[in-house]
Amino acid sequence: VTTRAEAERLDAADPLAPLRDLFDLPDRTIYLDGNSLGALPRTTAARVADVVTREWGRDLIGSWNTAGWIDLPRRVGDKIAGLVGAGPGELVVADSTSVNVYKVLKAALAVAAADAPGRRVVVSERANFPTDLYVAQSVAAEHGCELVLLEPGEDPADRLDEEVAVLMLTHVNYRTGRMWDMAAVTAQAHERGVLTVWDLCHSAGAVPVDLTAAGADYAIGCGYKFLNGGPGAPAYVWASPRLAERFWQPLAGWMGHAAPFAFATGYEPAPGIGRFVSGTPAVIGTAALECGVDTVLAAEPYGGMAALREKSLALTRLFADLVSESPLGGPDGFAIESPLADAERGSQVCLTRAEGAYAIVQALIARGVVGDFRAGQDGLPDILRFGVTPLYTRFVDVWDAVEHLRQVMGTGEWREARFDQRLAVT
Ligand SMILES: *Cc1c(COP(=O)(O)O)cnc(C)c1O
């Protein structure tokens, strides 16, 4: 694709193109940050207004029964389950990803302590999303465990010895978009007696996931990225049916009790994944999340996740090709940090540059091209991150975004002082 007209032709031939109309996208914005906050579905505003004004305002507390509020975490959980290869009743919506990391890590360590006593190591990776690492540090300290971090490029199998209880990885890396082979890594872990926790934040709704086929043990993920649930949308948690009923999760609460309205003094966990709910569900947020999940399910008649994946790969491949074939990949000094092999790449492209990553992203945002900047730490480089959401990203969006980047560099516009003011959220 060397001209904008060719990108337009790809859009005209794209069977998924009508799905863009499910979203309320601002004009003149090229939104390449759906991996951080998914766009607003057209149905969400009316649905949230109905939950607030009718279900809450008019029907008041009766809505727990009449509007099915009490079943919401399981009902929306079942929809998400279908996107990640989990069975009905195996996944619930609850809390934030950070809180769910805590719940599943503690549950996994309890199982490991029973089945393989003496294993005192949790393995994750240095490049993992910090909240996962912070929670793991806290859990490791609580259990007197050691947290061992894989370096970029290191094979988990080399670190999984008889000391290791749990391997916790993010399926698609938030920085690079690099994707683990979930089935292969899980099989290696199991051969060595290690349980697996998979973070699906950058996977669900973006790439095909099959937790059941992979034989995974636990998974968590968030609702506001590719699931389009809105800012601060509730997250979700899954445990393999082999493990869900072993032990309590640590935040045992009344909504995870077998009979919350018996008001018994003693805790008796609900069967299955139900015990991973702690307190009262966030009804308004979960209603908005359902609208977001429904946009992904709307792709079913068009080929579902497989079709979304095919388009996502074509979009990220186009982005990478346009960068490497232009001065951006040469004298402008950008390198592509995301894997070029399709099987290893999620739904984003990230670039690195020796200097100016933050200011370049700000200059693009000023032109209406919204990506984001992620600071390097611990020897990792600063990155410019561009997510594609095949539900609404067009081939011309990719072409135009790269053209804007060429202009931002060609004119030297990114050096303007106004683009170097650090904001609270990057
Ligand atoms: C986005 C993201 C989170 C976010 O966690 P919150 O509790 O929702 O803030 C956690 N882990 C990963 C890998 C993420 O990408």
The ligand as an SDF file (V2000), in Angstrom:
LIG
                    3D

 15 15  0  0  0  0  0  0  0  0999 V2000
   -4.5490   -2.0280   31.8270 C   0  0  0  0  0  0  0  0  0  0  0  0
   -3.9040   -3.1060   32.6200 C   0  0  0  0  0  0  0  0  0  0  0  0
   -4.1540   -3.2600   33.9840 C   0  0  0  0  0  0  0  0  0  0  0  0
   -5.0400   -2.2730   34.6860 C   0  0  0  0  0  0  0  0  0  0  0  0
   -5.3520   -2.6190   35.9780 O   0  0  0  0  0  0  0  0  0  0  0  0
   -6.4560   -1.7620   36.7460 P   0  0  0  0  0  0  0  0  0  0  0  0
   -6.6090   -2.4070   38.0400 O   0  0  0  0  0  0  0  0  0  0  0  0
   -7.6840   -1.7460   35.8800 O   0  0  0  0  0  0  0  0  0  0  0  0
   -5.9450   -0.3570   36.8500 O   0  0  0  0  0  0  0  0  0  0  0  0
   -3.5660   -4.3210   34.6440 C   0  0  0  0  0  0  0  0  0  0  0  0
   -2.7410   -5.1780   34.0020 N   0  0  0  0  0  0  0  0  0  0  0  0
   -2.4630   -5.0480   32.6840 C   0  0  0  0  0  0  0  0  0  0  0  0
   -1.5650   -6.0240   32.0080 C   0  0  0  0  0  0  0  0  0  0  0  0
   -3.0250   -4.0080   31.9580 C   0  0  0  0  0  0  0  0  0  0  0  0
   -2.7420   -3.8630   30.6650 O   0  0  0  0  0  0  0  0  0  0  0  0
  1  2  1  0
  2  3  1  0
  2 14  2  0
  3  4  1  0
  3 10  2  0
  4  5  1  0
  5  6  1  0
  6  7  2  0
  6  8  1  0
  6  9  1  0
 10 11  1  0
 11 12  2  0
 12 13  1  0
 12 14  1  0
 14 15  1  0
M  END
$$$$
